[in-house]
Amino acid sequence: MNVDIWSDLVCPWCYIGERNFETALAGFAHRAHVEVRRHSFELDPNGSTEPRLTLPDRHRLDLGVTVEQTKRNMAMVAEQAAAAGLTYDLARAIPVNSFDAHRVLKLGERAGVGERVRTRLMGAYTSEGEILSDHETLVRLGAECGLDPEEIRTMLKDTDLCDEVRDDEKEARALGISGVPTFVVAGRYAVSGGRPPAAFAEALERSWRETAPDATEGGVCGTAGTC
């Protein structure tokens, strides 16, 4: 059974959602039969690569809310993160164009360290104030996960892995996905947002019941004496 996940690396809810999904998957009886496939998605594909506003400031200006409302909203997200076992410091988060960060993640996946790169980049954005559009920052963070620094630099200077990121986004558009995180279970059930583990557990169980091979298939005999 496949689970396809679209997420952005500069999305606080994506990190929460993915962590809660992982919690649900760990408790799923048939997890050995689940293949998780992660896909890139940019919430702001036209966003600047230059650091400008912090996440709270951008939130306040984009939504037209007060400073106090923004503080409450950021605190609520941080509480949800804490419930998922994550530590957020969103006052330091700076939204930037994440395209190159997704390319570094693709490089990590190709090298077999995709999970390490994904969690390192997401954590760096949500709690450390790292600029995920800055190439030397990406080189440093990728190297911490075992990637070769020069290989990262060479990739970032070229167009390597650009198509892979764009193909993920093209598939998301074809499926009508406009926000992340989005989890598509068994190609039929979509779970969106930073939902609690129970929501993901329900989707996994339901999809398994409806898509798993019939328990009587293979090596059995029927009541009519046929085998």
C-alpha positions in Angstrom: 0.0 0.0 0.0 1.4 3.3 -1.1 1.3 6.6 0.9 2.3 9.7 -1.2 3.2 12.8 0.8 3.5 16.3 -0.6 5.2 18.8 1.7 7.3 22.0 1.7 10.5 22.3 3.7 9.5 25.8 4.9 6.1 24.8 6.2 5.7 24.4 10.0 2.5 22.4 9.6 4.3 20.0 7.2 6.8 19.0 9.8 4.0 18.4 12.4 1.9 16.4 9.9 4.8 14.2 8.9 5.8 13.5 12.5 2.2 12.6 13.4 2.0 10.4 10.3 5.2 8.6 11.3 3.7 8.0 14.8 0.6 6.5 13.3 2.6 4.4 10.9 4.8 3.0 13.7 1.6 1.7 15.4 0.1 0.3 12.2 0.0 -3.5 12.2 0.7 -3.8 8.5 3.4 -1.1 8.3 5.8 -3.5 6.6 3.5 -3.5 3.6 3.4 0.4 3.4 5.7 2.2 1.0 6.0 5.9 1.7 6.8 8.1 -1.2 7.6 11.8 -0.6 7.1 14.6 -3.1 8.2 18.2 -3.3 5.8 21.1 -3.1 6.5 24.9 -3.0 4.0 26.9 -1.1 5.5 30.1 -2.7 7.3 29.1 -5.9 7.7 32.8 -6.8 9.1 33.7 -3.4 12.3 35.5 -3.0 15.6 33.8 -2.2 16.6 36.8 -0.2 15.6 36.7 3.5 13.2 39.5 4.3 10.5 39.1 6.9 10.3 36.6 9.8 7.3 34.2 9.7 5.3 36.1 12.3 5.8 39.4 10.5 4.8 37.8 7.2 1.8 36.2 8.8 0.7 39.4 10.3 1.0 41.4 7.1 -0.5 38.8 4.8 -3.5 38.1 7.0 -3.9 41.7 8.3 -4.0 40.5 11.9 -2.7 42.2 15.0 0.6 41.5 16.7 -1.2 39.8 19.6 -3.2 37.7 17.2 0.0 36.7 15.5 1.6 35.7 18.8 -1.4 33.6 19.7 -1.4 31.9 16.3 2.3 31.1 16.5 2.0 29.8 20.0 -0.8 27.5 18.9 1.4 26.1 16.1 4.3 25.7 18.6 2.0 23.8 21.0 0.9 21.4 18.2 4.6 20.9 17.4 5.4 20.1 21.0 2.6 17.6 21.1 4.3 15.9 18.1 7.7 15.9 19.9 9.1 18.9 18.1 10.6 22.1 19.3 9.7 25.3 17.4 11.0 28.8 17.6 9.0 30.4 14.9 10.0 33.9 15.8 13.3 33.0 14.1 11.8 31.3 11.0 12.3 33.2 7.7 10.2 32.1 4.7 12.2 32.0 1.5 12.1 30.3 -1.8 12.5 26.5 -1.1 13.3 25.2 -4.6 17.0 24.6 -4.1 16.3 23.1 -0.6 14.1 20.6 -2.3 16.9 19.8 -4.8 19.2 19.1 -1.9 16.6 16.8 -0.4 16.4 15.0 -3.7 20.2 14.6 -3.7 19.9 13.2 -0.2 17.3 10.7 -1.3 19.5 9.6 -4.2 22.3 9.1 -1.7 20.1 7.1 0.7 20.0 9.8 3.4 16.8 11.5 2.4 15.1 11.1 5.8 18.1 12.7 7.6 18.2 15.6 5.1 14.5 16.2 5.3 14.3 16.4 9.1 17.5 18.4 9.3 16.2 21.0 6.9 12.8 21.2 8.4 14.3 21.5 11.9 16.7 24.2 10.8 13.8 26.3 9.4 11.4 25.9 12.3 13.7 26.2 15.2 17.1 27.6 14.2 16.3 30.5 11.8 18.4 29.0 9.0 17.9 30.5 5.5 17.0 27.5 3.3 17.6 29.5 0.1 21.3 30.3 0.9 23.6 27.9 -0.9 26.3 27.7 1.7 23.7 27.1 4.4 22.4 24.2 2.3 25.9 22.9 1.8 26.6 22.9 5.5 23.3 21.3 6.5 23.6 18.7 3.8 27.1 17.8 4.8 25.9 17.3 8.4 23.7 14.6 7.0 26.6 12.8 5.1 26.4 14.5 1.7 29.6 15.6 0.0 29.8 19.4 0.2 31.3 19.7 -3.3 28.7 17.5 -4.8 26.0 19.8 -3.3 27.8 22.9 -4.6 28.1 21.4 -8.1 24.4 20.5 -8.1 23.3 23.9 -7.0 25.3 25.6 -9.7 23.7 23.4 -12.4 20.2 22.3 -13.2 20.5 18.8 -11.7 17.4 17.6 -10.0 15.3 20.6 -11.1 13.1 18.4 -13.3 12.5 16.0 -10.4 11.2 18.8 -8.2 9.0 20.2 -10.9 7.6 16.8 -11.8 6.4 16.4 -8.2 4.7 19.7 -8.4 3.1 18.9 -11.7 1.7 15.7 -10.3 0.3 17.7 -7.3 -1.5 20.1 -9.7 -2.9 17.2 -11.6 -4.4 15.8 -8.4 -5.8 19.1 -7.4 -3.4 19.6 -4.5 -3.1 23.2 -3.6 -1.9 23.1 0.0 0.4 21.0 2.1 1.0 18.7 3.9 -1.2 16.4 1.8 -1.1 12.6 2.3 -2.7 10.4 -0.3 -3.2 6.9 1.0 -3.6 4.0 -1.4 -4.2 6.5 -4.2 -7.7 7.2 -2.9 -7.9 8.9 0.5 -6.4 12.3 1.1 -5.5 13.6 4.5 -4.5 17.2 4.7 -2.9 19.4 7.3 -1.1 18.7 10.5 -3.7 16.2 11.7 -3.2 14.2 14.9 -1.9 10.6 14.7 -5.4 9.2 15.2 -6.5 10.7 11.9 -3.7 9.1 10.0 -4.2 5.8 11.8 -7.8 5.8 10.7 -6.9 6.5 7.1 -4.3 3.7 7.1 -6.7 1.1 8.6 -9.5 2.1 6.3 -7.3 2.0 3.2 -5.9 -1.4 4.2 -9.3 -3.0 4.7 -10.3 -1.8 1.2 -7.2 -2.5 -0.7 -5.4 -5.4 0.9 -5.5 -8.7 -1.0 -8.4 -11.0 0.1 -7.2 -13.2 3.0 -8.4 -16.4 1.2 -6.2 -15.8 -1.9 -3.4 -18.3 -2.6 -2.7 -21.7 -1.2 -6.1 -22.6 0.2 -8.8 -25.2 -0.5 -12.5 -24.4 -1.0 -15.5 -26.0 0.7 -16.3 -27.9 -2.5 -13.1 -29.8 -2.2 -11.2 -27.8 -4.9 -7.7 -26.7 -4.3 
